[in-house]
Amino acid sequence: MKDFCILTTVGVKFKTRVSGAELSSFKSGGTVPLVFFPETAGQVIRLFKVLKNTPVKYRILGGGTNTLIGDKGFDGIIVCLKDFKNCAVKGKIMETDAGTAMPRLAYAAAQEGLSGFEFASGIPGSVGGGVYMNAGAYGEDIAGVILYADVYDIRKDEIIRFKKEELKLSYRRSRFSGGDGNELILRAAFELKEGDIDSVKEKMRRFKKKRADNQPKEPSLGSTFRRFEEVIPAVLIDKAGLKGYNIGGACVSAKHAGFIVNIGNAKSSDYAAVMNRVKEIVSNKYGVELTPEIELL
Ligand SMILES: Cc1cc2nc3c(=O)[nH]c(=O)nc-3n(C[C@H](O)[C@H](O)[C@H](O)COP(=O)(O)OP(=O)(O)OC[C@H]3O[C@@H](n4cnc5c(N)ncnc54)[C@H](O)[C@@H]3O)c2cc1C
């Protein structure tokens, strides 16, 4: 508690007793005692310089669209980057803070007539989360457009620029996946192509329609399980007759079997129970072990 008090004097905006539903787009999860919302790289660094000298546990969160917060909340602090969101366009290069929402960046690019980021216009997370996950859609991904990311090494207290190759981006993975959380993506730069405003916007409209036609509207875990090789989890889940299967407020979407949706006050444990049952049934029926795409906190 004393450490929490010290942290609140650092000069970074914070909120106490924040519900998981406020932090995660899955709209579930228990209370987090203290959440910081830095707005600049200077604030991020100031906070971590103090934080790393305390025993307080921390987690970094962007848009919270790939993170399931447990029903018991989290007994440390969360540093949520959603208000850290300046972006600048210079010629064909877009450089942006990590908290910028990917759809917002896609629309900013479109306004400049820049093409290449349209795929991200419907991915609900932040740029930091997008780099972390090498987010992608419709055959394109962050790896296809990123130039570099500036990363704050919390332990060494220094900012390092990683070029695209050094980010080790592969299908929904990066050098940050499964790491110890000591590397915080501060900003990223993307190189786009000159295009025509109308055709860039038209491509985004097409992607938006595809999503609206195929994906559920309710809050959901997104594509809950990882695709691998030839395995498309949604196809197996559908074949197993699991569309509409629910526990508590969490349910396999009737529209798209790859999504587990919140049909009303789902607890994180409901989501987890549906995921586990789906995994078990698919494993028993088809001998395929599904791996969750989402992260648990
Ligand atoms: C309805 C829906 C649709 C989706 N569609 C797609 C899709 O089409 N394609 C796709 O790829 N994904 C999709 N997703 C998944 C999700 O949006 C992406 O994985 C996104 O990149 C996650 O970003 P985020 O900021 O929300 O990450 P968070 O959930 O906030 O964090 C995810 C991980 O990244 C880490 N992280 C976040 N920011 C930083 C940072 N700045 N520095 C270091 N680590 C950081 C967190 O610690 C955590 O480990 C979808 C999700 C939903 C709910």
The ligand as an SDF file (V2000), in Angstrom:
LIG
                    3D

 53 58  0  0  0  0  0  0  0  0999 V2000
  -13.7660   -8.2460  -31.8620 C   0  0  0  0  0  0  0  0  0  0  0  0
  -12.2920   -8.4680  -32.0470 C   0  0  0  0  0  0  0  0  0  0  0  0
  -11.7830   -8.5770  -33.3250 C   0  0  0  0  0  0  0  0  0  0  0  0
  -10.4050   -8.8010  -33.5140 C   0  0  0  0  0  0  0  0  0  0  0  0
   -9.9120   -8.9040  -34.7770 N   0  0  0  0  0  0  0  0  0  0  0  0
   -8.5880   -9.1220  -34.9640 C   0  0  0  0  0  0  0  0  0  0  0  0
   -8.0440   -9.2370  -36.2630 C   0  0  0  0  0  0  0  0  0  0  0  0
   -8.7220   -9.1480  -37.2740 O   0  0  0  0  0  0  0  0  0  0  0  0
   -6.7020   -9.4650  -36.3750 N   0  0  0  0  0  0  0  0  0  0  0  0
   -5.8820   -9.5490  -35.2860 C   0  0  0  0  0  0  0  0  0  0  0  0
   -4.6640   -9.7380  -35.4430 O   0  0  0  0  0  0  0  0  0  0  0  0
   -6.3870   -9.4470  -34.0280 N   0  0  0  0  0  0  0  0  0  0  0  0
   -7.7010   -9.2270  -33.8470 C   0  0  0  0  0  0  0  0  0  0  0  0
   -8.2020   -9.1080  -32.5670 N   0  0  0  0  0  0  0  0  0  0  0  0
   -7.3030   -9.2570  -31.4200 C   0  0  0  0  0  0  0  0  0  0  0  0
   -6.6980   -7.9410  -30.8990 C   0  0  0  0  0  0  0  0  0  0  0  0
   -7.4450   -6.8150  -31.2890 O   0  0  0  0  0  0  0  0  0  0  0  0
   -5.2530   -7.7930  -31.4080 C   0  0  0  0  0  0  0  0  0  0  0  0
   -4.4660   -8.8570  -30.9450 O   0  0  0  0  0  0  0  0  0  0  0  0
   -4.6140   -6.4770  -30.9670 C   0  0  0  0  0  0  0  0  0  0  0  0
   -3.3710   -6.3520  -31.6100 O   0  0  0  0  0  0  0  0  0  0  0  0
   -4.4020   -6.3950  -29.4610 C   0  0  0  0  0  0  0  0  0  0  0  0
   -4.0670   -5.0560  -29.1510 O   0  0  0  0  0  0  0  0  0  0  0  0
   -4.4100   -4.4350  -27.7030 P   0  0  0  0  0  0  0  0  0  0  0  0
   -3.7930   -3.0870  -27.6530 O   0  0  0  0  0  0  0  0  0  0  0  0
   -5.8610   -4.4930  -27.4220 O   0  0  0  0  0  0  0  0  0  0  0  0
   -3.6250   -5.4580  -26.7860 O   0  0  0  0  0  0  0  0  0  0  0  0
   -3.8590   -5.7560  -25.2300 P   0  0  0  0  0  0  0  0  0  0  0  0
   -4.9390   -6.7630  -25.0640 O   0  0  0  0  0  0  0  0  0  0  0  0
   -3.9830   -4.4850  -24.4780 O   0  0  0  0  0  0  0  0  0  0  0  0
   -2.4300   -6.4430  -24.9180 O   0  0  0  0  0  0  0  0  0  0  0  0
   -2.0720   -7.6340  -25.5850 C   0  0  0  0  0  0  0  0  0  0  0  0
   -0.6130   -7.9610  -25.1940 C   0  0  0  0  0  0  0  0  0  0  0  0
    0.2240   -6.9370  -25.7150 O   0  0  0  0  0  0  0  0  0  0  0  0
    0.9820   -6.3430  -24.6620 C   0  0  0  0  0  0  0  0  0  0  0  0
    1.1290   -4.9270  -24.9930 N   0  0  0  0  0  0  0  0  0  0  0  0
    0.1480   -4.0700  -25.3620 C   0  0  0  0  0  0  0  0  0  0  0  0
    0.6860   -2.8610  -25.6090 N   0  0  0  0  0  0  0  0  0  0  0  0
    2.0140   -2.9620  -25.3780 C   0  0  0  0  0  0  0  0  0  0  0  0
    3.1020   -2.0540  -25.4570 C   0  0  0  0  0  0  0  0  0  0  0  0
    2.9440   -0.7980  -25.8430 N   0  0  0  0  0  0  0  0  0  0  0  0
    4.3510   -2.5070  -25.1420 N   0  0  0  0  0  0  0  0  0  0  0  0
    4.5620   -3.8160  -24.7750 C   0  0  0  0  0  0  0  0  0  0  0  0
    3.5630   -4.6990  -24.6700 N   0  0  0  0  0  0  0  0  0  0  0  0
    2.2930   -4.2860  -24.9810 C   0  0  0  0  0  0  0  0  0  0  0  0
    0.1640   -6.5690  -23.4020 C   0  0  0  0  0  0  0  0  0  0  0  0
    0.9870   -6.5530  -22.2380 O   0  0  0  0  0  0  0  0  0  0  0  0
   -0.3870   -7.9610  -23.6820 C   0  0  0  0  0  0  0  0  0  0  0  0
    0.5870   -8.9270  -23.3650 O   0  0  0  0  0  0  0  0  0  0  0  0
   -9.5540   -8.8940  -32.3800 C   0  0  0  0  0  0  0  0  0  0  0  0
  -10.0950   -8.7700  -31.0880 C   0  0  0  0  0  0  0  0  0  0  0  0
  -11.4440   -8.5600  -30.9220 C   0  0  0  0  0  0  0  0  0  0  0  0
  -11.9710   -8.4210  -29.5240 C   0  0  0  0  0  0  0  0  0  0  0  0
  1  2  1  0
  2  3  1  0
  2 52  2  0
  3  4  2  0
  4  5  1  0
  4 50  1  0
  5  6  2  0
  6  7  1  0
  6 13  1  0
  7  8  2  0
  7  9  1  0
  9 10  1  0
 10 11  2  0
 10 12  1  0
 12 13  2  0
 13 14  1  0
 14 15  1  0
 14 50  1  0
 15 16  1  0
 16 17  1  0
 16 18  1  0
 18 19  1  0
 18 20  1  0
 20 21  1  0
 20 22  1  0
 22 23  1  0
 23 24  1  0
 24 25  2  0
 24 26  1  0
 24 27  1  0
 27 28  1  0
 28 29  2  0
 28 30  1  0
 28 31  1  0
 31 32  1  0
 32 33  1  0
 33 34  1  0
 33 48  1  0
 34 35  1  0
 35 36  1  0
 35 46  1  0
 36 37  1  0
 36 45  1  0
 37 38  2  0
 38 39  1  0
 39 40  1  0
 39 45  2  0
 40 41  1  0
 40 42  2  0
 42 43  1  0
 43 44  2  0
 44 45  1  0
 46 47  1  0
 46 48  1  0
 48 49  1  0
 50 51  2  0
 51 52  1  0
 52 53  1  0
M  END
$$$$
